[in-house]
Amino acid sequence: MRIPRTSGRACPARSVHELRVRHRPRVQRRACPCCPRARAGAPPTPSPPRPAYGARHDQPRPRRSRIGNSARGSAGGAGAEGPGDPPSARGPEITSEASRPIGDLRLSDFPTDLYNPRMSESSHHFLIIGVGSIGERHLRNFLRVDSVRCSIAETNADTRRKIAGDYPVEADYADYRDADLASFDGVVICIPAHVHVPVATDIVRAGTHVLTEKPLSTTLEGIDELKRLRDEKGVVVSVAFPQRSNETLRELKRYVDAGNLGRVRLVNWFSGQYWPDKRKDYPPQYAQSRFTGGGVIQDHMVHFVNVVEWLFGPTDAVCAAQWNLGLDDIETEDTGFLTMRMAGGQFAHLGTCLCQADDEYRFKVVAEHGVVQMISLVEPMEIHDVRTGATTRGDAPTTDRDDIFVEQAKHFIRCIEGRDQPRCTVEEAEQTLRTILAAHRSSDEQGQFVEIGQV
């Protein structure tokens, strides 16, 4: 049943200022001091104007040390819990994990133009299916785009009520099938990976555009039908690999495509974190099984695999190993390594550890004419040219994880308006899925190389 929502109580001053602290994993929010004063009957105090998107805030960001770099939030997961059994005949049953709170004050205490200050008649209306960890992030950042309205579908009643109270949503549903899917400009799927394809197929069948979370699925079942329906209906189906909207990696992509590095020989990529500290709702239920999207390779390293294939082309074969070394409260692996042999002759060696005490990030491209390295996904790359001996920094601006999601949302809107093409198509996400499935087979078979064509 559709439940309409109205805007919350307005604060006397436009008030929420986000202070993004570079060395902490999540955005901190400070409410303006006039809100409690206004509720107490005291006259409001002036509040500075809300900074424009992309502007720096009232305190400078301290530069990040090269040692102990902090990752912003977890890298993977659909942000939802899910059953361990396959979808029912009626359609995929969905559940979602508890959402991460954003602070003590409710956003409904503040003006509705905080998120979309220039609402117009031509606004786009999106349905977010699943508003757990990653679903709430998508909701928050879609609402930062001008002239965007959002509704939500969430099976967990407590999570649904909280998110509907914290954000200016148009409507909330207990089941996405209760909504008129054809009435939305697009649908964002943020539920466990094993139901991404059947839910996307339902939405495409209704003629509505889709942005689905990564990975595309945990099996290849139903992907061909999804592609067939997409082409028949003429809709956009894009897969949310947010690092393709990362301006630093997009700059690297242009650098590689222009041939500035010469022949690429090797890619090394490693990330480490203590995952329980990154998720307030840890452990997420989906992480208990590979079937629902859990496991370090499928849930976390899939981002790296997709970026490497985007930069350097498809994988030809892969070998992998993964273990559970320290997170006893999840049933899947928390540490893994894989080596990718690319069709173009390059090799990539990727690793992730979710149970180490410090945060670590290293990315290096070794090529004929130089070396590119990054110590963070939100800061510029460094380029060393072996021909001149010079080391320079890239031009991409320092950013943060939410800004990447805002750009991803804007790009999806450009796609549905016919002004751009998906940054990650179903075909590209299927290629990454085949690499992940081959990596699983390799890790289960003593780390032997597995040809992607065998999957």
C-alpha positions in Angstrom: 0.0 0.0 0.0 1.3 3.4 -0.8 1.9 5.6 2.2 2.3 9.3 1.3 4.8 11.4 3.3 4.8 15.1 4.0 7.7 17.3 4.8 8.9 17.7 8.4 9.0 20.8 10.6 11.1 23.6 9.2 14.0 25.0 11.2 14.3 28.8 11.5 17.6 28.8 9.7 18.9 26.6 7.0 21.2 24.6 9.1 23.0 21.4 8.4 26.7 21.8 7.6 28.6 18.7 6.7 32.2 18.7 8.1 34.0 15.9 6.2 37.0 14.9 8.3 39.6 13.3 6.0 41.0 10.9 8.6 37.7 9.5 9.7 35.6 6.9 7.9 32.2 8.5 7.9 30.8 12.0 7.3 30.1 13.8 10.6 27.0 16.1 10.7 26.6 19.1 12.9 23.3 20.6 13.5 23.1 24.4 13.7 22.7 25.7 17.2 19.5 27.5 16.5 17.4 24.4 16.3 17.3 23.4 20.0 17.0 27.2 20.8 14.1 27.5 18.6 12.3 24.6 20.1 13.0 26.1 23.6 11.4 29.4 22.6 14.7 31.4 22.3 15.2 33.6 19.3 17.1 32.0 16.5 20.8 32.9 15.9 22.0 33.6 12.3 23.3 30.6 10.3 25.8 30.9 7.5 24.6 30.0 4.0 24.8 26.3 3.1 28.0 25.7 1.0 27.5 24.9 -2.7 28.2 21.4 -3.8 31.9 20.8 -4.1 32.9 23.8 -1.9 35.2 23.5 1.0 33.7 24.0 4.5 34.4 26.1 7.5 37.5 24.1 8.5 40.4 23.0 6.2 40.8 19.3 5.6 44.0 18.0 7.1 46.2 16.2 4.5 46.2 12.5 4.9 49.3 10.7 6.0 50.8 8.1 3.7 50.7 5.7 6.7 47.5 4.3 8.0 45.1 5.7 5.4 41.5 5.5 6.3 38.8 3.9 4.1 35.4 5.5 4.0 32.9 2.9 5.0 32.8 -0.6 3.7 33.7 -1.3 0.1 31.1 -3.9 -0.6 27.8 -5.6 0.0 24.3 -4.7 -1.2 23.7 -3.3 2.3 20.9 -5.8 3.0 20.1 -9.1 4.6 18.6 -11.9 2.6 17.2 -15.4 3.0 19.4 -18.3 2.3 16.9 -20.0 -0.1 16.3 -19.1 -3.8 13.5 -16.6 -4.7 9.9 -17.9 -4.5 7.6 -18.3 -7.5 5.8 -15.0 -6.7 9.0 -13.1 -7.2 12.2 -12.5 -5.2 11.6 -12.0 -1.5 13.7 -9.2 -0.1 14.8 -8.2 3.3 17.3 -5.6 4.4 19.7 -5.1 7.3 19.2 -2.3 9.8 20.2 1.1 8.5 23.1 3.0 9.9 22.0 6.1 11.9 23.2 9.5 10.7 23.0 11.3 14.0 20.8 12.2 16.9 18.7 14.8 15.0 16.2 13.8 12.4 16.6 15.4 9.0 12.8 16.0 9.0 13.6 18.8 11.6 15.2 20.8 8.8 14.0 22.4 5.5 13.1 20.0 2.7 15.2 22.1 0.3 18.3 20.9 2.2 18.6 18.1 -0.4 16.8 19.4 -3.5 16.7 23.2 -3.2 15.5 23.9 -6.7 12.7 21.4 -7.1 10.8 21.8 -10.4 7.9 20.3 -12.3 10.5 18.4 -14.4 11.9 16.6 -11.4 12.9 12.9 -11.6 11.3 10.4 -9.2 13.3 7.3 -8.2 12.4 4.2 -6.2 15.2 2.9 -3.9 14.6 -0.8 -3.2 16.4 -1.7 0.1 17.5 1.1 2.4 20.1 -0.7 4.5 23.7 0.5 4.5 24.3 1.0 0.8 20.6 1.8 0.1 20.7 4.7 2.5 23.8 6.0 0.9 22.2 5.9 -2.5 19.1 7.6 -1.1 21.1 10.3 0.6 23.1 11.1 -2.5 20.3 11.0 -5.0 18.5 13.6 -2.8 21.6 15.8 -3.1 20.9 16.2 -6.8 18.7 19.1 -7.9 15.1 18.2 -8.8 15.2 14.6 -7.6 12.5 13.0 -5.5 12.7 9.5 -4.0 10.5 6.8 -2.6 11.6 3.7 -0.8 10.7 0.0 -0.6 11.9 -1.8 2.4 10.6 -5.0 4.0 12.1 -4.3 7.5 9.4 -2.2 9.1 11.7 -0.6 11.7 14.2 0.4 9.1 11.5 1.6 6.7 9.9 3.9 9.4 13.3 5.3 10.4 14.5 6.1 6.9 11.1 7.5 6.0 11.3 9.8 9.0 15.0 10.8 8.5 14.7 11.7 4.8 12.1 13.6 2.8 10.8 10.6 0.9 7.6 10.8 -1.3 6.3 7.3 -0.3 7.4 4.1 1.4 6.4 0.5 0.6 6.8 -2.7 2.4 7.3 -4.5 -1.0 8.5 -3.0 -4.2 5.8 -4.9 -6.0 3.2 -2.8 -4.3 4.5 0.3 -6.1 3.5 1.3 -9.7 7.0 0.6 -11.2 6.0 2.2 -14.5 5.4 5.5 -12.7 9.1 6.0 -11.7 11.8 7.5 -13.8 14.2 4.9 -12.5 14.7 2.3 -9.8 17.8 1.7 -7.7 18.3 -1.9 -6.5 20.1 -2.2 -3.2 19.2 -5.7 -1.9 21.3 -8.9 -1.7 23.1 -9.9 -4.9 21.3 -13.2 -5.6 18.1 -11.3 -6.3 19.5 -8.4 -8.3 18.7 -10.0 -11.7 15.1 -11.2 -11.0 14.2 -7.8 -9.5 15.8 -5.9 -12.3 13.9 -8.1 -14.8 10.6 -7.2 -13.1 11.4 -3.5 -13.4 12.6 -3.6 -17.0 9.5 -5.6 -17.9 7.5 -2.5 -16.6 9.5 -0.3 -18.9 11.5 1.5 -16.2 15.2 2.3 -16.1 17.4 0.4 -13.6 20.6 1.1 -11.6 21.5 -2.1 -9.7 24.1 -2.6 -7.1 27.2 -4.7 -7.6 27.8 -7.5 -8.2 25.3 -8.1 -11.0 24.5 -11.5 -9.4 26.0 -14.6 -7.8 25.2 -16.8 -10.8 24.7 -16.4 -14.5 21.1 -17.4 -14.4 18.6 -14.9 -15.9 21.2 -12.5 -17.3 20.5 -13.3 -21.0 16.8 -12.7 -20.4 17.5 -9.4 -18.7 19.6 -8.3 -21.6 16.9 -9.4 -24.1 14.2 -7.4 -22.2 16.4 -4.4 -21.9 16.9 -4.2 -25.7 13.2 -5.0 -26.3 11.9 -2.2 -24.0 14.7 0.2 -24.9 15.5 1.1 -21.2 18.8 1.8 -19.4 20.2 -1.0 -17.2 23.4 0.2 -15.5 25.4 -1.6 -12.7 26.6 0.5 -9.8 30.4 0.2 -9.7 30.9 3.6 -8.1 34.7 3.8 -8.8 33.9 4.3 -12.5 32.6 7.7 -11.4 35.8 8.4 -9.4 37.4 11.3 -11.1 40.9 10.1 -10.2 40.4 6.7 -11.8 38.7 8.4 -14.8 41.8 10.5 -15.2 43.9 7.3 -15.1 41.6 5.8 -17.7 42.2 8.7 -20.1 45.9 8.5 -19.4 46.0 4.8 -20.2 43.8 5.1 -23.3 46.0 7.9 -24.7 49.0 5.5 -24.5 51.0 7.8 -22.2 52.2 4.8 -20.1 53.2 2.7 -23.0 52.6 -1.1 -22.6 51.2 -1.9 -19.1 52.9 -4.8 -17.5 51.6 -5.3 -14.0 48.9 -3.9 -11.6 49.2 -4.3 -7.8 46.3 -3.4 -5.7 45.8 -4.1 -1.9 43.4 -2.8 0.7 43.1 -3.6 4.3 40.7 -2.6 7.1 39.0 -3.9 10.2 35.5 -4.4 8.8 33.6 -4.5 12.1 34.6 -0.9 12.7 33.4 0.1 9.3 29.8 -1.1 9.6 27.6 -0.1 12.5 25.3 -3.0 11.8 28.1 -5.6 11.6 27.9 -8.4 10.7 25.5 -8.0 7.8 23.4 -11.2 7.2 24.2 -11.4 3.5 27.9 -11.8 4.4 27.1 -15.3 5.9 26.9 -17.0 2.5 28.4 -16.8 -1.0 24.8 -17.5 -2.3 23.6 -14.1 -1.0 26.7 -12.2 -2.0 29.1 -12.7 0.9 32.9 -13.4 0.8 35.8 -11.1 0.4 36.4 -11.7 -3.3 32.7 -11.4 -4.3 31.8 -8.6 -1.9 34.9 -6.4 -1.7 37.5 -7.3 -4.3 34.8 -7.2 -7.0 35.4 -3.4 -7.1 39.0 -3.9 -8.0 38.4 -6.6 -10.5 35.8 -4.4 -12.3 38.2 -1.4 -12.3 41.1 -3.4 -13.7 38.9 -4.8 -16.5 37.6 -1.3 -17.3 41.1 0.1 -17.5 42.9 -2.8 -19.2 40.4 -5.1 -20.8 38.8 -8.4 -20.0 40.4 -11.2 -17.9 41.6 -14.3 -19.7 42.3 -16.5 -16.6 42.4 -16.1 -12.9 43.9 -18.0 -9.9 42.8 -17.2 -6.3 43.0 -18.1 -2.6 40.8 -16.9 0.2 40.4 -17.7 3.9 38.6 -16.7 7.1 41.5 -15.5 9.2 40.0 -13.4 11.9 36.3 -12.5 11.6 34.7 -15.5 13.5 31.2 -14.0 13.3 30.9 -14.4 9.5 30.8 -17.7 7.7 32.5 -16.5 4.6 36.1 -15.5 3.8 37.6 -12.3 5.2 41.0 -12.3 3.4 41.8 -13.1 -0.2 44.3 -12.7 -3.1 43.8 -13.3 -6.8 46.0 -13.0 -9.9 44.4 -12.0 -13.1 45.9 -12.8 -16.5 44.5 -10.2 -18.9 43.6 -10.9 -22.6 46.1 -8.2 -23.5 49.0 -9.9 -21.7 49.0 -7.8 -18.5 48.9 -9.3 -15.1 47.1 -7.9 -12.0 47.6 -9.1 -8.4 44.9 -8.0 -6.0 44.5 -8.5 -2.3 42.1 -7.6 0.5 42.2 -8.2 4.3 39.1 -7.3 6.4 40.6 -8.3 9.7 43.7 -6.1 10.0 43.9 -3.5 12.7 44.9 -0.5 10.5 43.6 0.9 7.3 45.8 0.4 4.3 45.5 1.2 0.6 48.0 0.7 -2.2 47.4 0.8 -6.0 50.3 0.7 -8.5 50.4 0.4 -12.3 53.8 -0.7 -13.7 54.2 0.2 -17.3 56.8 0.7 -20.1 57.1 4.4 -19.7 56.5 4.8 -16.0 54.7 4.0 -12.8 51.4 5.3 -11.5 50.5 4.9 -7.8 47.7 5.9 -5.5 47.5 5.8 -1.7 43.8 6.7 -1.6 40.9 6.5 -4.0 39.9 10.1 -3.1 43.2 11.9 -3.7 45.1 12.5 -6.9 47.4 9.9 -8.4 51.2 10.2 -8.7 52.9 9.6 -12.0 56.6 8.8 -12.3 58.0 9.1 -15.9 61.0 6.9 -16.3 62.1 8.7 -19.4 62.5 12.1 -17.7 62.8 11.0 -14.0 60.0 13.5 -13.2 57.2 12.7 -10.7 53.9 14.7 -11.1 50.5 14.6 -9.5 47.3 14.1 -11.4 44.7 16.9 -12.0 41.7 15.2 -10.4 40.5 17.1 -7.3 40.4 15.6 -3.8 37.0 14.3 -3.2 35.1 11.9 -0.8 33.0 8.8 -1.2 29.7 10.6 -1.1 30.7 12.9 -3.9 31.5 9.8 -6.0 27.9 8.5 -5.4 26.4 11.9 -6.3 28.3 11.9 -9.6 27.1 8.3 -10.1 23.5 9.5 -9.6 23.9 12.4 -11.9 25.3 10.2 -14.6 22.4 7.7 -14.3 20.0 10.7 -14.8 22.0 11.7 -17.9 21.6 8.2 -19.2 17.8 8.0 -18.8 17.6 11.4 -20.4 19.4 10.0 -23.4 22.5 12.3 -22.9 25.0 9.6 -21.9 25.7 5.8 -21.9 26.0 3.5 -18.8 29.5 3.5 -17.3 29.1 -0.2 -16.5 26.8 -2.1 -18.8 25.2 -5.5 -18.0 27.7 -7.1 -20.4 30.7 -5.5 -18.6 29.3 -6.5 -15.2 28.7 -10.1 -16.5 32.4 -10.2 -17.5 33.4 -9.2 -14.0 30.9 -11.8 -12.6 32.5 -14.5 -14.7 35.9 -13.5 -13.3 34.6 -13.7 -9.7 33.0 -17.1 -10.4 36.3 -18.4 -11.9 38.2 -17.0 -8.8 35.8 -19.0 -6.5 36.4 -22.1 -8.5 40.2 -21.6 -8.4 40.2 -21.0 -4.6 38.1 -24.1 -4.1 40.5 -26.1 -6.3 43.9 -25.4 -4.6 44.5 -22.1 -6.4 45.0 -23.3 -10.0 44.5 -21.0 -12.9 40.9 -21.2 -14.3 40.1 -20.0 -17.8 37.2 -17.5 -17.8 35.7 -19.4 -20.8 35.3 -22.4 -18.5 32.7 -20.6 -16.4 
